Amino acid sequence: MKTTGDQQLVKRINRSVLLRLLRARPGLSRAQLAAESGLTKSTVSLLVRELMDEGWVTETEVPAAQGLGRPSTPLHIDARYRGLIGVEVAVEALRVVGVSLSGQVLCATEEGLIGTQPEEVCRQAARLIARTYTQLQQRNMELTGVGVGLPGAFDEATGMLRFAPNLGWRNVDFLPQITQALAQAKLPEVQVHVQNEADTAALSEYEFSDGDAKDSLIFVTCGAGVGAGIVLNDRLFTGIQGMAGEIGHSILQIDGPLCSCGRKGCAETFFGARTLSKLPDPSQGGHYLGVVLQNLWTTFNPSTLVVGGPSCDTYPGIVKTAQETLQRYAAAAGMVAPPLRAARYGLLASAVGAAALVLHHELRPMHTRTPSVQARLPEDDPLSLSTTTTTV
């Protein structure tokens, strides 16, 4: 299948192929990148120089190779000069982080919500983002983009937050509001990406993991609300209107306890934070969490399951109980359940993942919703696509 598009899109595709190769296999040389990607050596040479000038890539000096030929120079992702900012809008607080391209948290702040109206939240978030941007500038880092995680279903196609019951938000046109607030806070013009906070939490593990996530991962976040971020086939699975992963409002019991969404028997009513705080033994809620994990496993068959969020921090026993429940279901079926572990970034998972959302989009230009322009590159253009790009 031939890839068509304007020059900038083709160039972005080629850049993303090289960046993803270097993330997966640090130390590749220009010649190896050309061989692995199928791009011409001249294209790789030009793009690598551009990526180095922009602070994406750096080269490592090595001793001259023995024997004939010029020594190859290993290339690596440069974590020194480009920063990402991530924001989690939680039910009661804002968490904002500055993160390097390698996933290192450079600075972090948390502040209780001053108000819960969307415009109030956007103004407060913009102020904290501006503070974080100043901290990145002090490190001589350039801001690549801002990501925001929201506690509800976000429709990426329209920029609309459809449903956030714990904040009382419905059909909020969030993306224009946060963009305007950032402009008023005198932030530079950068890409702004918004997604559900469970989805961003999943990206914190998927983009910055040590390799156990492969091409699929599910992150279940447990707090006042309960949600799941789902990565399948190397991209977020969000559904038609961003409702995929709203497991807190999947029904565990017909005519069960009344939920904040207006329905009865939702999973949130069995192991949401409000319920856990009332249980004599909060770890009992872990049984229901285990049931949901088993359902996610058999539905999506992910390589890894991750659990995090405030409830896991406050009641660590629910994770142990959930794991035991999951293993019982697996043993009964004579199957091996996927690995289950706690979140690496703890309570910062959604904020770090919001920063990772920027990187996720940067590395997958064909997955963006930017309209395509039908244009061909000249055959002799060194930045033209010399072969069909492959997913790395």
Sequence and secondary structure as in RCSB ss.txt:
>XXXX:A:sequence
MKTTGDQQLVKRINRSVLLRLLRARPGLSRAQLAAESGLTKSTVSLLVRELMDEGWVTETEVPAAQGLGRPSTPL
HIDARYRGLIGVEVAVEALRVVGVSLSGQVLCATEEGLIGTQPEEVCRQAARLIARTYTQLQQRNMELTGVGVGL
PGAFDEATGMLRFAPNLGWRNVDFLPQITQALAQAKLPEVQVHVQNEADTAALSEYEFSDGDAKDSLIFVTCGAG
VGAGIVLNDRLFTGIQGMAGEIGHSILQIDGPLCSCGRKGCAETFFGARTLSKLPDPSQGGHYLGVVLQNLWTTF
NPSTLVVGGPSCDTYPGIVKTAQETLQRYAAAAGMVAPPLRAARYGLLASAVGAAALVLHHELRPMHTRTPSVQA
RLPEDDPLSLSTTTTTV
>XXXX:A:secstr
      HHHHHHHHHHHHHHHHHHSTT  HHHHHHHH   HHHHHHHHHHHHHTTSEEE      SSSS     E
EE  SSEEEEEEEE SSEEEEEEEETT  EEEEEEEE S  SHHHHHHHHHHHHHHHHHHHHHTT EEEEEEEEE
SSEEETTTTEEEEETTTTEEEEEHHHHHHHHHHHTT    EEEEEEHHHHHHHHHHHSSSSSSTT EEEEEESSS
EEEEEEETTEE   TTS TT GGGSBSSTT SB TTS BSBTHHHHSHHHHTTSSSGGGHHHHHHHHHHHHHHHH
  S EEEESHHHHH THHHHHHHHHHHHHHHHHT     EEE TTGGGHHHHHHHHHHHHHHT GGGS       
   TT TTS  S     
